[in-house]
């Protein structure tokens, strides 16, 4: 038998001492990296950010250098 979202939220609230809601329209729980349900997703998102942000910075610097040297 499937549990309703309200029952899951109630269990998370008791287990992690929070409201039980992980994400909502205007934000997310400050303990989202501790919960078992969201910990791996948050870790993957952090890895993607760690890789993509420096890559975009280097691409931008490379483009600026290329523009400066070709003119």
C-alpha positions in Angstrom: 0.0 0.0 0.0 1.4 3.4 -1.0 1.8 6.1 1.6 0.4 9.5 0.8 2.6 12.5 0.5 1.2 13.8 3.8 2.2 10.6 5.6 5.7 10.8 4.1 6.0 14.4 5.1 5.0 13.6 8.7 7.6 10.8 8.9 10.3 13.0 7.6 9.3 15.7 10.1 9.7 13.3 13.0 12.9 11.7 11.7 14.8 14.9 10.8 13.2 17.4 13.1 12.0 19.7 10.4 8.7 20.5 8.6 9.0 17.4 6.4 8.9 19.3 3.2 12.1 19.2 1.2 11.3 21.6 -1.6 8.6 24.1 -2.3 7.9 26.9 -4.8 9.9 29.5 -3.0 12.8 27.5 -1.6 14.0 24.4 0.1 14.6 23.0 3.6 17.9 24.0 5.1 18.5 20.4 6.1 18.0 19.1 2.6 21.6 17.8 2.4 21.0 15.6 5.5 17.8 13.8 4.5 18.3 10.4 3.0 15.7 11.2 0.3 17.5 14.2 -1.1 21.2 13.8 -0.1 22.3 12.1 -3.3 20.5 14.6 -5.5 22.0 17.5 -3.7 25.5 15.9 -4.0 25.1 15.4 -7.7 23.9 19.0 -8.1 26.9 20.3 -6.2 29.3 18.2 -8.4 27.7 19.6 -11.6 28.1 23.1 -10.2 31.7 22.4 -9.2 32.6 21.2 -12.7 30.5 23.5 -14.9 31.1 26.9 -13.3 35.0 26.8 -13.6 34.6 25.4 -17.1 32.4 28.3 -18.2 34.8 30.8 -16.6 37.7 29.2 -18.6 35.7 29.2 -21.8 34.9 32.9 -21.2 38.5 33.8 -20.6 39.6 31.7 -23.7 37.1 33.6 -25.9 38.2 37.0 -24.6 41.8 36.0 -25.2 41.0 34.8 -28.7 39.1 38.0 -29.5 41.9 40.1 -28.2 44.6 38.3 -30.2 42.7 38.2 -33.5 42.0 42.0 -33.6 
